[in-house]
Amino acid sequence: MMKRTGIILLLIAMAAVSCYAQATQPTKVRSDGNTMSHQELTRAIESFIEKLVGQDKFSGAALVAKDGVPIFKKAYGLASKGYNAPNRVDTKFNLGSMNKMFTGVAITQLAEQGKLSFDDSVGKHLPDYSNKQVAERVTIHQLLTHTSGMGSYFNDKFENSSRAKFREVRDYFPLFVDEPLQFEPGARWSYSNSGFMLLGAILEKVSGQNYFDYIREHIYKPAGMINSDCYELDRDTPNLAVGYTRTRSAGPTASGQWKNNIFMHVIKGGPAGGGYSTAEDLLSFALSLKQHKLLSPKYTDIVLTGKVALPGNDRAKYAYGFQEERVNGQRRVGHGGGFPGINSQLDMYPELGYVVAVMSNYDPPAANRVSERLGKLLTGSPIPNAITVAPSVLRSYPNRYLREGEGPGPDVVDIVVENADLWLVLGGQRHKFVPTSETEFFDEEFEDVRLAFTKNDKGEATALKLEGAGPGTLIARKAALPPPSVKGNTTFRLKGYSNARIVELAGSFNNWKQTQLLFLHENDEWVVRVDLPPGKHTYKFIIDGESITDPNNPATENDGQGNINSVLTVKGQ
């Protein structure tokens, strides 16, 4: 995922297809004692989205409905940059992993009909499945809840295969059928696309129908989802949004430029994700669940109720293809999807009567930003208020911080300040943090990730606390090391990659300690400093997932005394 730091004027077409605002009634939006009219809600979300559009950080459609009636429905940006075709609220966007909801409901339908049990093993329904470890030990419940121990088919085999090979469920089996389980089934939670592909095969065997036919007949049709399917990208489908990404793996183009994701994703989605839908169809799906058109009340409750705790979030559990959580005390159920050029989210607030559907043809977190802000508005959750602090305050923070004691998170965190902005650098990943006070900050892209500094009586930063970025809280103490700008006896400068989000250094010296490796961003370029032992070392950079090497200078030599015999400059492509 890449991000753009410059502000882009609102020059792209903005398709305001329709916007419903019940302005005449001061309707209570939240149940926390505060009131917000739908007109106020509309103004708040419009202002937020239009700011993102102005920065070229959102393209897509957003919908909010109360008791089944849309109160906000609007589209922004372009479905096709090449044809200058605007997005519409009925534009079909890629769902990413959101197809898991449909698969979860379909499997639960078969359970309700008595055709399978959640406790059944894989082998009971797929006796010919060649991985006996999976067939004998993994259950349908574990597949549905990502506790099977299986991994993801987005592996090296997938990357080295033609996307045209993968159209039917069993076409994917060669990608993962031989992989051993990563852990004992049921022992823990780990997201598994392969597991949901296996659920698709079980559905076909039990129902006697092709997966795609079953979903059309038993999910889309009764729900009234007229613009949803696993459309094939090598066929023309009207009003289908093209996904746009800034990741380096999209091709050898200067980082920060948009490229389409056609050659990155599957040609046809399936049980684990990759299908298409619209914001309006997702509302229809949510209403069909509420009205029990797809499942009885008992089995609707089964599919939507969380069963396995999610790591790092004590308020969230994974259900059967859905995630259930509490947001400021309010129940939220739904699922999201993300991939380069794909980001969509469906959130249902059963206790409040709201449904939120946000779809985008940009990289994550384009849609997630919008859905999370809507969630805060609807539930009365606090929204961070950005302020400006004096440059002298920011200059007290840059340094290297080392994790205190045992626990989750990286061993090293670097804080740097560039152009009056504070950045947190974890390895080769950099995140801009915005101040809410002189000592507290939030991530510009993920505002629930918070950073707080501790100062001594002299006003010097001594420690930091990072919350919301993973399981637990990271506490790190200021290191007794030279300033980050001078650390490392060998320097690599990556010209032409100033907008790269993730930078990794790999080579023949992979046994270095993490404290010996420093990633910085200076003068609009990435700078990597590392303490190298004497000798000749080969290396490569991995920039946003793409390996970058210089064939004319594939190695560096260092005599161990700080004398650098050759320094790599990687030229931008």
N, C-alpha and C positions, 0 to 999 in steps of 0.2 A: 504494500500500500504506500502510495506516495502522497505528499502534500505540497501545495503550492503556497509560497509565502507572500508573493506579490498580490496586490489588489487589482482585480480586473473589472473595468467598468461594465455596466450591464448593457452589453451590446448584442447578446444572443437573444433570439426570439423567445418571448415568454407567453406561453399559451394559457391564458386565463379562461379555461373552458367554461367553468361554472363555479360559483361560490355561494353557498347558502349560509346566511347569517340571520338567525331569528332575533333581530335587533330590538324588536318592540317589547320583548319580555325579558326582564332581568332574571333569567333562569339560573338556578343554582347549578354550578358546574361541579363543585367539590362537596364532599360530605364532612368537611372538617370545621364547619361553622362559618366559613368564608363564602362569599358569593361572587360569581363572575358571570356576567351575561355572555351569551354566545357571541354577541357582537364584540365584546372585549376579548374573548378567546380568539376570535378570528383575527382581530388586529394584532394580538400578541404573536400568533403563529405566522401570520403574513410577514410581519416585521422581521422575525427570526429567519424565515426561509429566504426572504428577499435579500437579506444581508449575505447569506451563504451563496445565493445565486450571483450576487454582485462580485463575490470573490472567486467565482467559478468552482465552488465546492459542492454544489447540488444541481442535479438535473433529474427530473422525474415527476412523480405525482404524489399528492398527499390527500388523504380523506379522513374526516372525523365524523362519526355518526352517533346520535343519541337515540336510544330505543329504536334503532333500525332506520332512523331518518338522517340523511346527511346534513350536517350543519356547516361543514367546510369541505370543499372539493375543488382542487385546483392543480394545474400542471405547469411545469416550468422547463425551460431548456429545450434541447433538440433531441429528437429520436434518431435523426441521421444528420451528422454534421456535413457530410458530403452533399446531401440533397437539401440541406437547410430546412428539413421537415421538423416541425415542432412536436414536442410531446403533447399528448392529450390525456384526459383522465381515463379514457378507454384504451390507451396504448398498452400493448402487451409487453411486460417487462419480465426478465428472467428472475425466477424465484430463488435461485441458489438452493440452499438446503430446506427451503420451506415445503418442498414436496414430501418431506418426512411426515408432515401432519396428515396428508392424504393417505399415505401408506399406513400410518398408525390407526386411522379411522377404519380403513379397509380391513386390516387384520382383526380389529376389534369387532367389526361386523360379522366376520366368520366365527369369532369366538361366541358372540351372542347367538348365532345360529347353531351352535354346538358342533361345528365342523373342525374345530381345533381348540386346544387349551393353551393358555399362556405358559403353563408349565411343561408343555411338550418339548421334547428335544428336536433339534434340527433334523436328525436322522430319522425320526418317526415319519416325517413328511417328505424328506429327500433322502431315501435310503441309498441312492446312488452317489451322494455327495462324497467326493474322493478324500477330503480331509477328515479322517475318522476322529481326530481329536476334537474338531468342531462339531461334527455330527453327533457324537456321543455325549459331549459334556456341556454344550451350549443350549440354552432354552430360548423360546420365543420371547419370554419376558426379558431376558438379558439382552437380546437383540434390540428390543424396543426401547430399552433404557440405557443403552450404550455401556453395559457392564459385562459384555461377552468376552472381552479380551482381544477382539478382532481389531484390525487397523483400518487403513484407508486405501482405496484403489488409486488414489492420486499419488502414485509411486513412480519409480524409475521406469518400470515397464510401460506405464501409461504415457509418460513423457516421451518415450522412444517409439511409440506406436502411432499409427495413423488414426485420427479421431473418427474417420469414416467406418472403422471396424465396430464401433460400439453403438448399436441401435436397439438390440433386444437385451433383456435382463441377463441371460446366460452368456452373452457376448463379453460381459465383464469378468466372468469367473476366472479365466486364465491369469488375470492381474493379481488375484489374491488367494486363490484356492489352496496354494501350496504354502502359504505363510503360517508359521506356528502362532499359537496364541501368545499374546504379550504378557498375560497374567492369568491367574486362576479365575474362571468365569464367576462373576458375582463379587469378586474381591474389591473392586473399586470402579469408579466411573472414568471412561475415556472415550471421547467422541469417535464414532466408527461409521464411516460411509459404507464400508464393505458389509457391515452387519445389516444395514437397511437394504442393500442390494440383495442379500440373502433372503430377507423378508419378502421381497418382490417375487423371488422364485417360489417360496412357500405359498404365497398367495395364488400364484398360477397353478401350482399342483393341487391345492385344496379346492379352489373354485372351478378349475377346468377351463378358465378363461385366460387369454393373454392379459398381462398386467395393465396395459394401456386401455384395452377395451373394458376391463373391469372398472377402472377409475372413471372412465367416461360415463359408464352406465350407472354405477352405484354411488359416485361422489358428485361429479360435475352436473349430471342431468337432474337429480333430485334437488340439488342445491341451487339450480338455475344459473350455473356458471357457464355462460355462453362463449366466453373468450379465454378459456383456459385449456391447455393441453401441453403435451411434450412435442412441440413443433420441431421439425427437422430443419436445420439451418441451411441445408443444400436445396431446400424448396422455398419458393416465395410464399410468405405469409403476410397478409395485409396488416399494416399498423403494428409492426414488430420493432421494438426499440433495439438499436445497435448498442452494445456495451462499449464503454470507453475507459481506458486505463492509462495510468502514468507509470506503471511498473516497468522496470528495465527489461524484464523477461518478455515483454511484448515485442521487442525487436531492437536492433541497433540504432536507436535514435537518442538524441540528447535527452537526458532525464528531465521530466517536467512537461514534455509534449504529450498530447493525447494521441493514442492509437486505439484502433478497435481491437476487440478481444476474440475475433472470430476463430483464429487459429490456436487459441489457448484452451477453449472450453470444449465440452462434448458436443457432437453434432445433434444428439437427441438425449434429452434428460430422461430420468427414470425414478425409481423408488427412493433414491437417496437425495435427489435434487436435479436442478437443471431444466425444469419445465418452465412454462410461462403462464402468467395470469395478469389481471388488471386490479386496480384498487377497488373498483366496483364489484368484481367477482369475489375478491377476498371478503368484502362485506357480506355478500350473499352466503359465502361459506360459513362465516361466523354466525349469521342469523339461522342457518340451517341446523347448526349444532344447538343453538339456544332453543329452537322450536322442535328439536328432536326429530328432524326429518331424516337424519342419517343413522341415529342410534337411539335406543330407549333412554329414559332418564338415568337408569342404573348404569348402563354402559357408557353413556356420555360422561358421567361422573368418573368412571374407571379410566377412560382415555385421557381426561383432562387433569386428574389429580396427581400431583407430584409424588414420586416414589423413591427417588434416589437423590441425595444431597449433591449439589454441584460444588466442586472445589472452589474455595475462595469466596463463596457467597452463602452466608448462613441463612439468607432469606429466600433462597431459590432451590427448587427441586425439579428433576426431569421426570416427565410423565411418559406417555406412550406416543412419542413424536411431537410432544408439546413441552414447553417449560412453564412451570407455575412458580410465582414468586409474590412477595408482598412489597408494595411500594408505598411508603408512608402509611402503612396499615391497610392499604387497599389491595385486593387480590388482582393479579394480572396474569393472564394465560395467553400464550402465543408461541411464535417461533420466528426466527430470522434466517437470512441467507446472505452469504458474502463470498465473493471471488473477484479477481481483477475485472473491473467493469460491471460488477453486479452487487447490489445491496438492497435488500427488501426486508420488511418487517410487518408482521401482523400482531397487534396487541388487543386483547379483549379484557375489559374491566367489568366483570359480571355484577359486582355490587353497585357500581355506579351507572351501569347501562350504556357505557361508551365502547365503541370499536374504533381503533386507529389502524389505518393501512398506509404505509409509506413505501414507495418503490422508486428505485433509482438505477440509471444506467451509468453510474460512476462508481469508482472504487469505494469500498468501506472506508470510513464510517458515514458516507453521505446520507443514507436513509436513517441510520441509527442515531445520528445527531438529532434529526427532526423528531423521530419517535420518542427519544428520551426527553426532549424538551416538552413535547406534548404530554408525556407521562407526568412530568413535574407540574405542569399547569393544571392537569386534571385532578391530581391527588394532593395539591397544595404542598408539594415538596419544595424545599428551599432551592433557589436558583442563585448561583454565585454572581456577585456583583463586582465586576472588574474595576480596578482603580489604577491610577498611575503613581508610581513611587519614584523617589529621587534616584538618579544614577548612582549617587554615593552609597545608597542603601544596597542596591543590586551588587555593587562592586565588593561588598563584604562577603558574598557567598561563593564565588568561584573557587573551587578546589576539588581535590579528590577525597571521597568519603568511603570508608571501609565498613562493611557490615559488622554489627556488634553481635557477638555470640552466634549460636547455632540458630537456624531458622530458614524460612523461605526467602527467595530472592537472590540476586547476584551478590558476588563478593565485593564488587566495586561499582560506585556511582560517581560520575564526574559532573560537576556543575560548571557551566561556562556562561558568559554574558557576551552577547553580540548585538551591537546597535541598540542598546537599551532594552534588550529582550533577554530573559533568562531561559536557558536550555538545560535539560537534564539528558545526559548521554549514558546509555546502558550498552556497553560494548559498542557496536556500530549503529545503534538506534538512537535517534535524537528526538526529543519531544519539547515543544515550546510550552512554558508554564506562564500563566497570567496571574498577577497579584490581586488578592482580595484584601490584603493588609500588608504591612511591611515584612511580615514573617510567614504569611500563608499564601499559597498559590494553587491554581488548578490547571490541569492539562487543557490546552486550547481545543483539542479534538475530542477528548474524553473527559468531560467536566466533572465526573464523579471520581476521577483520580486526583488525589490531593497531596500536596507537598507542603511540609511545615518545617521551619528552621528553629533551632534553639540557639540563643545567644548568651554570652557571659556578660558580666558587669561592664566590660569594656565595649560592648556592642559587637563583639566578634562572633561569627558563626562557629559553633562547636559541634553540632550534630544536625541531622535531618531525619524526618519521618515521612515515609511514602505509604499511602493507603489507597486501596481500590485498584491497584495494578495487578493483583494476583492474590493467592491465598495468604492471609495474614498481613501483618504490618512490617515493613522493612525499617529498621532503625540502623542508621549508619553514622559513625563518628568521623570527624574531620581528620584526615590522615596527616601524620607528621612526615610529609614528603615534600620535595620541591614543587613549586606551582606547576599545574598541568602543562603550561605552555612550553616548559623546558624539559619535560620528562622524556627519556628515551634516547638511545645513542644512535639509532638509525631512523631516518625520516622518509616517509613515502608521501608524495603529494599527488592527489588525484584530480587533475585538471579536467574540467568539463563535466563533473558530476556533483556540482554544488547543491542540486536539489535531491540527491539520492537520500532515501529514508533509512535504508539498512545497508551497512558496509561491513564486510567480514574480511579478515586476512587469514589466509591458510597457506601452508607450505611445509617445508622439511623441518621447520623448527616448532612443531606443534606442541612441544613439551614446555613452552614458556608458562610462567605463572600469570594469572590474570592481571596482577598488579604491575606487570612489566609491559602491558599493552595499553596504549592510550589513543582514543579517537577524539579528534577535535575538528572544529570547523572554523577556518581562518581565511580572511580575504576571499570569501566566496568560493572556497574549495575545501574538500576534505583533506585533513592531515592525519596520518597515522604514525605514531611513534612507538618504537618497540626496542627493548634491550635485547640485543642479539649476542649470543656467544661467538667466539672467534670462528672463522671458517666461512665457506661459501654456502649460501642458502638459496634454495629455489622457493618461489612463492606465487600466489595468485590472489586476486581480489574477487570477492563475490559481492556484486553490487545489485541490490534488490533482486537477488536470486539468480543473477547472470554472472558467469565466470568471466573475468576480464584479465587478460595477460598482454604483455608487450613482447612480441616475438624477437625484437631486437635487443631486449634487455631483460631476460627472464630470471636473473639472479642478482643478488647483492653480496658483497664481501665486506667483512668487518673484522678488524684485528683484535677486537675486544677491549681496546683502549680508547674507544670513542672516535677512532679514525675511520671514516666511511670512504671506502674505495669507489663505490658506485651507488647512486641513489636513483630509484625508479620514479619517473614521471609518467603516469598513465594518461594518455591523451584521450579526450572525449571523442566519441564516435558520432 
